[in-house]
Amino acid sequence: MPEISVDVHINRSVTEVYDFLSDARNLELWFSGVHSVAESAEPAGPGVAHVYRFPGRHRDQLLQCVAYVPGEHLVFRGDRMWNLLGAQTPMYSFTLSPRPRGTLLRLTVQSRLAGALTLLAPVVAMAWRRDLPRDVRRLGERLGAPHCHVISAPRRVRLPISAFTPAATPTTVPPALAPPTPPRPQLRPEPRSEARPGLRPEPRSELRSELRSEAHLEPHPGPHPGPRPASVPAAKERTPRPAA
């Protein structure tokens, strides 16, 4: 939905500017969004509809006042207009603020697009940005203030995000511009057991072969037998003494 706003300072009081804008029949005198408005005896106010024609169309539409705050705010909304590409619903908003030497007017135009017309939102926004500054100058001339000052050109443009924002794609950085990748620190594997100082570690294969050879040569360790005791002489046989 394109939305464009423009601010203008007019050397007229808030009451004069509001009374002129509240009558929808005056829109065809200065506003490029309205080609013509049919005569109506109804005063401006909430819910009041006027028959008008949008520029470039030959069919009558309804222009309805949908918001109404005396001396401050005024909103007109047009009927939905269909064509082969989709639909468009215009909305015109006027916000007034008193100033020491006149009135600050903010004019906002919104266009609700549907169907394939959403693809033409940039074109619609560009057309409103071109026409709004000229419209507010013509408004000043109708109010008798030809030297009105346009404070801000229409720079505020809102477009439908789903229709015009491309999908987020991963951006690739050229290798020449990519920052260098720091090298990963290489960690040396620590030995499982630290060698004792002064001892040279031997390979396991040699150590096993030596242990096997010692096992064949040396007997199995056991309790050390002490020195064999000297042989005890046999006891002398006693010969019986003869009886006296």
HELIX and SHEET records of a PDB file:
HELIX    1   1 VAL A   14  SER A   22  1                                   9    
HELIX    2   2 ALA A   24  ASN A   26  5                                   3    
HELIX    3   3 LEU A   27  TRP A   30  1                                   4    
HELIX    4   4 ALA A  116  LEU A  120  5                                   5    
HELIX    5   5 ALA A  121  ARG A  142  1                                  22    
HELIX    6   6 ILE A  161  PHE A  164  1                                   4    
HELIX    7   7 ARG A  204  LEU A  217  1                                  14    
SHEET    1   A 8 SER A  36  VAL A  37  0                                        
SHEET    2   A 8 ALA A  49  ARG A  53 -1                                        
SHEET    3   A 8 GLN A  61  VAL A  69 -1                                        
SHEET    4   A 8 HIS A  73  GLY A  78 -1                                        
SHEET    5   A 8 GLY A  86  ARG A  99 -1                                        
SHEET    6   A 8 GLY A 102  GLY A 115 -1                                        
SHEET    7   A 8 GLU A   3  ILE A  10 -1                                        
SHEET    8   A 8 HIS A 149  ARG A 158 -1                                        
SHEET    1   B 6 SER A  36  VAL A  37  0                                        
SHEET    2   B 6 ALA A  49  ARG A  53 -1                                        
SHEET    3   B 6 GLN A  61  VAL A  69 -1                                        
SHEET    4   B 6 HIS A  73  GLY A  78 -1                                        
SHEET    5   B 6 GLY A  86  ARG A  99 -1                                        
SHEET    6   B 6 MET A  81  TRP A  82 -1                                        
END                                                                             
